């Protein structure tokens, strides 16, 4: 699952009202396109982000994408016009995930080479 969020940092006193988020799910074996599984603004967006972070799901922050995707209906495929935007987001998430895994594997390898427990 992928989460997108946007936070307007100009006025933190109303940050909850300005936050937007959307959660996408994509199973290439079953879905023709990513599906919006949650979206909202304000307190709903904050809860979406909180749930993602509690479950170790990367939160990709993009003001424009979050604004557009949070307006779409839950349960719907993303429109064709947004394929490039979402593909770029998935590419960045895959790269970040790979970087994290590589870093963790490198740390584990270095620890084992020194004869220490990870």
N, C-alpha and C positions, 0 to 999 in steps of 0.2 A: 504494500500500500504506500502511496506517496501523499505527502501532505504539503500543501502550499500555503504560505501565509504572507500577509502584508501588514505592517504596522506603521502608522504615521507617527513619526517621532517628534513632530513639531510641538505637540501639546500633550504631555504625558498625563495631565489631569483627567483627560477623557480617553485614555488609550484603549480601553475596552470597547468604546463605541466606534473607534476608528479601525479596529482590527478586523481583517477579513481572512478567511481560510477556506480551503477546499481540500478534500481528500479524494484521491484517485485510486482506482484498482484496475489492474490489467492482467488478464490471463490470456496469452496469445493462442492457447489451444481452444479457448471457448469464446473469447470476446473479439469482436471485429475492431474495437477501438477501446481505449481506456474509458472507464465508467466513473461518474461522479458518485461517490458513496457517502459523502457528507459535505456540507457547505454551510456557511453562515457568516455573520458579522457580529461584532460586539462580544457579549458573553458566550455565545455559541461558538464563535471562532476561537476564543481563548480556551474553551473546553476541548475543542477538536485538537488544538495544538498541545494542550496538556496531556491528553490521552496518547497522542503520538509519541511525545517525549517519554512518557512513563513506560511505553512499550518498546523503546529503543528504535523507533522509526525515524528516519531522517526527515527533518523539516526543511524544505527548500523555500527560501524567502525570496519572493519576487512580487513586487507591488502590482505590476500590470497584470501578470498571470493570475494572481490571487483575486484581483478585482473582477476580472472577466469570468473566471471559473466559479467564483462564489455566487454569481448570478444565475448559473445553470441549475436545472432541476436535478435533484438527487435521483439516481437510478437511470439516468440517460447517458448515452455515449457522448463523448465530446464531439462537437461538430468538426467536420472536415477542415474548416478554416483554421482550427486550432491545432491540427496535427503537428505542424512544424514547431510550434511553441512547446507543446507537450513532449515531443521527441527530444528537443534540446534539454528540457528539464530531466527527462529520464537518462539522457546521456551523461549529464552532470552528476546525477545521483549514482549511476553505475561507476563513474570515475572516482567519486568520493568514497564509495564503498570499497572499491578495489584498493585505493590508497590506504584506507583504514586497515583492511585485511593484510596488505603488504607490510604495513608498519607493525601490526601485531605479530605477524609471522617472523619478521626480522627480530623483534624483541625476544620472542620465544626461542629462536635459533641462537641468538647471542647468549641467552641465559643458559641454555643447555650446553653450549660450547665451554662455558666457564664452570660447568659442573654444578650449577645451582638449580634450585627448584624455581619454576616460573612464578 
